Amino acid sequence: MALELWLIIVASAGLSLALCLLLMPLARRVGLLDHPSDRKVHRKPVPLAGGLAIFLTLLIAAFLFTPNGAQAWPLLAASGLMLVTGMLDDMLELSPKVRFALQILACFIMIFVSGVLLADFGSLLWDGVLSLGWLSIPVTVFAALGVINAFNMMDGIDGLSSMIFIVAASAMAWLAFSSGHRFNASMLTIVIGAVLGFSLLNARLPWNRRARVFLGDSGSVFLGLFLAWQFIDLGNGDDRAFAPMTAVWLLAIPLLDTIRLMVQRWRRGVSSMDADQFHLHHAFLKSGFSVSQTMTGITLLVLLTTSIGLLGQYLGLPEYLMFYSYIAFGLLYLYVMRRCWRDGRFLGRDVALEVPEDPFIQA
């Protein structure tokens, strides 16, 4: 089975890479481009074809490589809805209300069609299970929206969102495989492979001086929904693959950064969906780190939190201990970021008022 999953990753990566190369000229033709602007620093329009290539790879591979391809259709339908929503947003700049309404609709497909629901938080505060009861539906929607938008907000520099996805999804795929959730493991490995194929044209590699294709909102919200779906599906039920707090640790950095940004924007009296330059990757860049160093640094941080989650899962540590540890880690993270923007110091460096000029940063 393990060899089969590796073959799925390789096949999906090849298919995704081929689709990216085919779709990039088409995206230019139809105007699906990320144009330079005052908020963005890349100098030339970049095709937003990554999300569509990854989705098409999932669509094709789900029916070729999964035990029961028909089982995937609700996830594919919700993912397709997120893809179209993101494309419309990329081209027309949808209002926050419309975006949220369509994201909630995708969550409803997950809940009412597939029955993927957060029924409890596990032993979050004490040894007993914290059941959600009638709150299951609103909490599930809230949690899924949080992951969708957290992942979308992390899509800021070349290769970053891809690496975050690969780390989190790989951990989930291994836990799913180890616990006998073959369908989830297959779906996860398909998308891991598809993101790897896309990364060959998006990340800064020896053959890429800059990203040649972007995910766009179409890709980031689709992948965010996919992660949320798998987190909730694998982290609940009597045969759960991991504890709910393990899932939180796997995506700790995007979640913490999103919470911090939303509170900060609320305190400034602006919309939580307004763009700004106070993300974690901006802290790295304004402190003089290069794009490659920034991606590496954040990826290592995500690997750290993922390792903590996996270690807690395999050692069988109490879930309330993992929860309180996460709170402590979150407070430390918030302290570091507050010192960055208030005192102008980050990782021992002075923080510049402007992002270091780099024409290849994806805003």
Secondary structure, DSSP 8 states (H G I E B T S, - for coil): -HHHHHHHHHHHHHHHHHHHHHHHHHHHHHT-EE---SS---SS-EE--HHHHHHHHHHHHHHHHSS-GGGGHHHHHHHHHHHHHHHHHHHH---HHHHHHHHHHHHHIIIIIT-----B--SSSSSS--B-GGGHHHHHHHHHHHHHHHHHHT--STTHHHHHHHHHHHHHHHHHHHTT-HHHHHHHHHHHHHHHHHHHHHS--TT-SS-S---HHHHHHHHHHHHHHHHHHHTSSTT-SS-HHHHHHHTHHHHHHHHHHHHHHHHHTS-TT---S-SHHHHHHHTT--HHHHHHHHHHHHHHHHHHHHHHHHHT--HHHHHHHHHHHHHHHHHHHHHHHHHSEETTEE--SS----TT---
